[in-house]
Amino acid sequence: MTIKPREYFINFSTVNDRASLHAKLKACLGLPDWYGANLDALYDCLTDLGPSVISLAGLRWLEPLGAYGKKLLQVFRDAEADSGNLTVVVTD
């Protein structure tokens, strides 16, 4: 029996700081109340999602976050490599 992966879409066009970034991630991914709103907590949640496809759009809006925005994308890539259940698609 094949389990169909859950699909998520995150558009970062409304993100302007770390707080709005983590609020967007929590809402779009349905992260639990205990989500710590940091990149380590995001990694933990991503690797626990189960079979999933996450599409990321509007990455240019993360540029004002500087290195933190780049680290965010790396967290998605690391979780994808480590989980075996996660596919990350960058749409633009």
FENUR-V397225 format. One record per residue. N is the residue number from 1. RES is the residue in one small letter. SS is DSSP state (@ for helix, = for strand, . for the rest). PSI is psi in whole degrees, 0 to 359 (* if undefined). Layout:
((N;RES;SS;PSI) (N;RES;SS;PSI))
This chain:
((1;m;.;129) (2;t;.;130) (3;i;.;124) (4;k;.;128) (5;p;.;147) (6;r;=;146) (7;e;=;135) (8;y;=;148) (9;f;=;127) (10;i;=;121) (11;n;=;118) (12;f;@;11) (13;s;@;341) (14;t;@;6) (15;v;.;130) (16;n;.;356) (17;d;.;177) (18;r;@;320) (19;a;@;314) (20;s;@;329) (21;l;@;309) (22;h;@;329) (23;a;@;319) (24;k;@;314) (25;l;@;316) (26;k;@;316) (27;a;@;313) (28;c;@;326) (29;l;@;356) (30;g;.;42) (31;l;.;152) (32;p;.;164) (33;d;.;331) (34;w;.;0) (35;y;.;126) (36;g;.;3) (37;a;.;47) (38;n;.;169) (39;l;@;328) (40;d;@;316) (41;a;@;322) (42;l;@;314) (43;y;@;313) (44;d;@;316) (45;c;@;319) (46;l;@;319) (47;t;@;348) (48;d;.;359) (49;l;.;333) (50;g;.;187) (51;p;.;118) (52;s;=;152) (53;v;=;124) (54;i;=;120) (55;s;=;130) (56;l;=;128) (57;a;=;158) (58;g;.;32) (59;l;@;334) (60;r;@;336) (61;w;@;350) (62;l;@;350) (63;e;@;320) (64;p;@;342) (65;l;@;354) (66;g;.;229) (67;a;@;328) (68;y;@;319) (69;g;@;321) (70;k;@;321) (71;k;@;324) (72;l;@;310) (73;l;@;323) (74;q;@;324) (75;v;@;316) (76;f;@;316) (77;r;@;318) (78;d;@;316) (79;a;@;321) (80;e;@;315) (81;a;@;323) (82;d;@;331) (83;s;@;323) (84;g;.;352) (85;n;.;358) (86;l;=;134) (87;t;=;129) (88;v;=;127) (89;v;=;124) (90;v;=;119) (91;t;.;347) (92;d;.;*))
